[in-house]
């Protein structure tokens, strides 16, 4: 490990001392609440495994604790819409931006649930298999990309293609959405793959030439087995006897449910288009600075939605720089801000980033570790630099679009590379303060996040902070 005190008088420590009184251990915010785990009993997450983001309980806690009445809420990294739909249940007007089509499709499904005719859905599913067996051709089919080729048994792939064709002929768009979602939700179960970190792990029965110890994922369901089970689960959960407990939001007639508004695209380009001083509350969780590539994890889902190799690659590059494959966006951001006559804003944001001494220290140390070949990927230094630079733009825009006195809640983890901790919570809060937010609290979870097995072997077992930041616009 580099002795940072020989290079700098530890700007990270200075920033910690400066913000130490804002750090507060939050015993009421468990890891379960700030992750997907507390959502497991909600229908959409019972049907589709989506492990990113936070819980509805977290959203409802902050909205009830820090707001006396519903208003307008925003999430620039909307994911599958946990924030937006939880706020909707409380009467808020919800807006979000999401880049990954997996998230936007799940949100479209959630909205279709409000309009679904359960009896009609039940009738369609009863004759589904007879209709599929009569289908002798398919005009719709999955176009594989390199990381998904041969992911399904041949018979399963043929059924998928027939099913996509069948769904495209359904006139009721809400029914079509639910049927497509049912197949979307079982892709992993019917494939030779399993999600493993940010990659797909391949079963030994696939056609692929695999290295290392053979992996057996267990039973691979047929398309018919998996789809019947999923459709039965969805219909059962939508049935009147289950609705009260599983879909409380549809039964509470005392609160007016306002439509959720979703913008598809990168928040780096969508945020600057929004009106200033418009939102009362922002709750969000950006991708963490942890090299996680959503386009690989959800590759099967992306090809099911019709995305080809070029589109997936473009998605990866459009995402916030959280993977080592992301290239710099700074020049495209400069051109974009100039194109909307906001060149001065661009310069202001870059200046705030460059003025952060802790950020400068982190970048210098990672560059040095790169030279010494102590990073397990040479692009980590670039990724970290650009991650914070891009989030600096996001934080500026979040402050601009928030009303005076409004709140911003952000969930994020600190990270460690080459044995060096990067205080994500402190640096992002410093950016926020420089743009016009007050740092009310940085809630620290009682149990932090452990480092990887590789880093434990090199540097020992250590934890980094898992935090929820609470900022308020001045």
N, C-alpha and C positions, 0 to 999 in steps of 0.2 A: 504494500500500500504506500502511496506517496505521502510524505509528511507535508501536509498543506501549509503548516505554519512556517516552513522554510521558503514558501513561495508567496504566500499572502498572510496577513494577520487575521486569517479566517473570517472572511466577510459573512459566511453562513452563520458563524457563532454570533457575530454582531447583530445580524438580523434576528436571530433567535432571541437574544437578550432584549432587543427592541420590541418584539412582539410577545414576549413570554407571558405577560399579564392577560393576553387574549386567549391563550391556550387553556382549555378547561376539559378535564376528563368528564365524559358524558356517560354516566352509568345507565342512563335510560335509552341510549342508542346502541343496541347490540349489533354485532356483525350481521345477524340475521335480518335486522330491520334495514340496514344500509346496503343490503344485497338483494338478489332475486329470491332468496330462500323464503322470506315471509310471504311471497306471492303464490306459493305452491298450491294453496287451496282455492285460488281464483280460477275460474273456468278456462280462460285463454291460456294460462300457464299450466293447467292440468292437461291441456290438449297439445301444446307445443312447448318443447324445452328451449327456453331462451334464458341464458344464465347471466346476461349482462344487465346492468342497471340496478336500481334500488326498488324499495317496496312501496306499495300504496300507503302503508301505515306511516312511513316517513313523511310522505307528502301531506297527509291529513294532519299529522302532528304539527308541522310547521305552519300550515295554513290556519289551523285553529288557535295555535299559540301566539302567532304574530300578526293576525289580521282579524278585525272585528266584523267584517262583512265580505261577501264575495266580490271579486273584481275581475281583472284580466290577468291571466297567468301565461307564461311563455317558457318553452324549453327548446334551446337551440340544438340539443342532441337528444331528440325525442325518443329514439329507440323504438320500442313497441307501444309507447304511449302511456306508460304507467302513470306518469305525472299528469298528463292531460285528462285521462279518464277518471283518475282519483279526484282531481279538482272538479271535474264535471259533476261528479256525484254530490259535491258540496255546493253546487250552484255557480261555479266559476265559469268564465268564458275562456276556453283553452285554445292556445295557439302553439304550434311546434314546427320545427324544421328537422327533417331526417334525410340523410343521404343514402343509407343502405336500403335497397328495395325490400329486403326481408322485413325490416321494421315497418315500412309504409304499407306492405301487404297485410301484415298482422293488424295494423291500425284500421285499414279498410275493412277487414273482417270484423273487427270489434264494432265498427259503425253499422255494418250489415246486420249484426245481431239485433240491433234496435228495430229493424224493419222486417225481420224474418217471420214467415208464416210457418209455424212449427208443423201444422198438419200437412201443409203442402210439401215441406221438406221430407216428412215421414213417407208420404205417398211416392215421392220421386225415388227415395232410397229403396223402397220395396220392389220397384221394377228395374232398378239400376242394372243388376247383373244380367237380366234377360236382354235389356237393351244393348249392353256391352257385347254380349255373345253374338248378337245379330250384326254388330258393326264389323264389316269385313275389310275396312280400309281406315286409314287415319291421315288427315291432312295436317294435323299438329303433331310435332314430335320434339323430343329433347335433343338439343345440339350440345354435345359434350365439349368441354374444354380439357386441356391436357391433364389437369389434376383430378378430373372426374371420370375419365375414360374407363369403361368396363366396370363402373361402380355397381351396376345392377345385373342380376341374372338375366339371360336373354328373354325368358318368358315374362319376367317382371317388367322389363323395358318395353316390351310390346304392349302389355296392359297399360302402362303409363301413357304411352302414345295414344292408344285408343281412348283412354279416359280423358286426356286433354282435348281430344277432338270432340268427345261426347259433351264435355262441359261447355265448349265453345258454342254448341248448338242450343243451349238452354236459354230461353227468352227472359226468365226472371233473373235479373242480375244479382239479386241478393242470394238466391238459391245457388247460382253459379259460383259466387264467391265462397260460400260455405263448403260446397263440394270440392272446389279447388284447394281450399285450405285443408280439408281433411287429408288429401293426398300429400300436400305440402308437409303436413305434420308427421308423416310416417316415413319420410324418405330415408332416414337413418336406419330405421328398423328393417326395411326391405332391401338394404344395400349391403355390400361387402365392407362397409366402412363404419368407423365409430369416431366421433369427435374426440380429439385428444389434444388438449391445449389449443394451439392455433393451427393444428394440422388435422388431416383425416388419417386415421390408422387403418390399415388394410388387413382384412381377414385372409388367411392362408388359402381359402377356396377361390379367391378371385383369380382372374387370368393374368394378373400382374406378376412380374419377376420381382420377388421381395427379398430383401437382405435381412440378416439377423434372425433371431428366434421367431419361429412361426407364431402368429397371433390368431387366437380363436375367439371370436366375439360371441360365440354361442349360437342359439337358434336364429336363423334369418327367416323372417316371416315372408310368406307369399303376399303378393299384392292384395289378393282377396281377403286373406286373414287379417292383415293389418288395417285395410280400409274399412271392412265391416266393423271391426272392433272400435275404430276411431269414430265412425259415424254413429254407432250405437251410444258411445260415450257422450258425444255432442248432443244427440237427441235426448238422451236421458237427462243431461244437465239443463237442457232448455225446457224440459217438460214442467208443467205447472207445479207439480209436487216438489220439485227441487229449486224452482226459481227464487223463492223467498230467501233461501239461505245462500245460494250461489250468485244470484243477480239482484242483490238488494237495490242497486241503483235504478233498476227498471220499475221497482215497486213503490219507491218513495215519491208519492205524488205531491208532497209539500214543497219540493224543490224543482224549479224549472230547469230542465236539462238543455243547455245551449249546445249547438253543434260544435264538434271539435274541428278546428281548422288546421290543416296540415300543408306545409310547403315542402315539396320534394327538391332536394339539392343540398349543396354545401352551405353551412351557416356562414362561412367566410364570405360568400357572395350574396346570401339572402339577408343577413342581418343589416348591412348598410342600406338596404332598400326600405326598411321599416321606419315608421314615424318615431320621432323623438318623444320622450316623456309619455309613453303610451301604456306601459304595463305596470301593474301594481306589484307583481311578484314574479320572480324567476326561480325555478328549481331545476337543476340539471346535474348531469354527471357526464363529463366529456370522456372520450376514450382515455385510458390511463397511459402513462409514458412507459409501457411495459413490453413493447414489441409485438403486441397481440394483433393479428391480422384477421379481421372479420370476414374478408372476402375469401379466405382459405377455409376458415371454420364453417362458413355457411355456403360453401361452393355448390353443394347439391341443391340447396334451396334456390340459389341464384340461377342455375341452369334450368331448373323447373319453371322459374318465372320468365325464361326466355333470353337470359343474358349470355352473350357469346364471349369469346376470349378477349377481344378488344374492349368490350364494355366492362368486363370484370377488371381488366388491367387499368382502365381509366378510373373506375370506382376506387381502386386501391390508391391511385395517385391523387385523387380528389379528397380522400379522407384526411383528417387531421394527422400530422406526421407522428404516428405512433409505432411505425414499423421501420425496419432498417432499409426497406425498399423504397420508401418515400423520398422523392427528390424535392429540392428546394422550391418553394412557392413564392418567394419574396418578390421576384421580378414580375410574376403574373399578378400578384397583389398590388404592386405599385401601379402597373398599367390599368388595373381595374379601378383603383381609387382615383387615378387621374381621369379615367373615362367618365366617372360620375362627378367630376369637378370637386374631388375631395383629396387633392394632392397634399394639401397642408395637413390634413388628418393623418395621412399615411406617414408623413415625416414626424408628426407628433408621437404616434404610436412607436415607431422605431426608436425615437429618442428616449422614451420611457424604458423600453427594453434595454437599450445600451447603457442607460444610467444606473441600472441595477448592478451594484457591485457583487452581490451574491451570485447573480446570473453570470457575470463575467468570470467569477472565480470557478464556477461549475464548468463553464465552457473551456477555460484554460486547463483545468485539471484533466478533463476528459480528452482534450487534445494531446496532453502529455502522456496519458495512459495509452492512447492510441499509438503514439510514437514508440513507446516501450513495449507494444504488443501485449498489453495486459487487459485488453477488452476482447471478449470472445467473438466480437464482430466489429470490424473497423468502421462501420457506418453508424455505430451507436452515438458517437460524438455529434455527428451531423443530425441524427434523429432528435436528440435531446435539444440541441440548439433550435431547431425549427419547430419542435413541439411547443416550446415556451414562446417563441416569437409569434406563432400563429394564435396561440391562446391569448397573447397580449392584445391582438386585434379583436378577438372575440370578447374579451373583458371590457375593452373600450366601448364596443358597440352595445354590450349589455347595459353598461352604465348609462349610455346615451338614451336608450329606449325605455329605461325605467323611470317612473315618476319620482319626484322628490319625496323622500320618506319611504319609498318602496324598498323591498328586500330582494336579495339574491342569495340563494342557498346552493352551494356546490359540493358534490361528493367526489372525493378523489383520494388516491393513495400516494404516499411518498415512495420513491424507488431507490435502488442502490445498484451501481455499476462499478465493477472493478474494485469493490470494497468501499466505494465512496457514496455516502448517502446524499441524495438530492432532495432538499426540502421543498417539495412541490407546494405544500400548503403555505409556506412562508413567502416564497417568491411570487406565487399568484396573488396572494393577499397584498403584497407590496405593490404589484401592478394595479390592483383594484383601488388601493388607497390613493395612488397617484392620479387616477382617473376621476375620482370624486365619490368613491364609496368610503364609508366608515367601516372599519373592521370591528364588528360587535363581538364576535366570538369565533374561535377556531375550536370546534368541539372534537376532542380526541377520543377515539374508542378505547375502552379499557384494555382490550387485547389488540396488539398491532399485527402487522403482517410479517411473517418470517421470510428470510431470504431463501433463494433457491438452494438445492442440494449442492450444486456446483460451487456457489459462493460460500456455503457453509464449510465446505472442505478447505477452501482457501483462506477464509477470514473468520471462521467460527460462527456460531449461531447468534444472530442478532435480529431484532425487530425494527421495522420502520413504522411510522405513524400512519394510521388510517383515520381520516378526518372528514368532518362536515363543516364547511365554512359558512358563516352567516355575515353577510355584508349588507349595509343599508345606505342608500343614496342620500347624500347630504342635501 
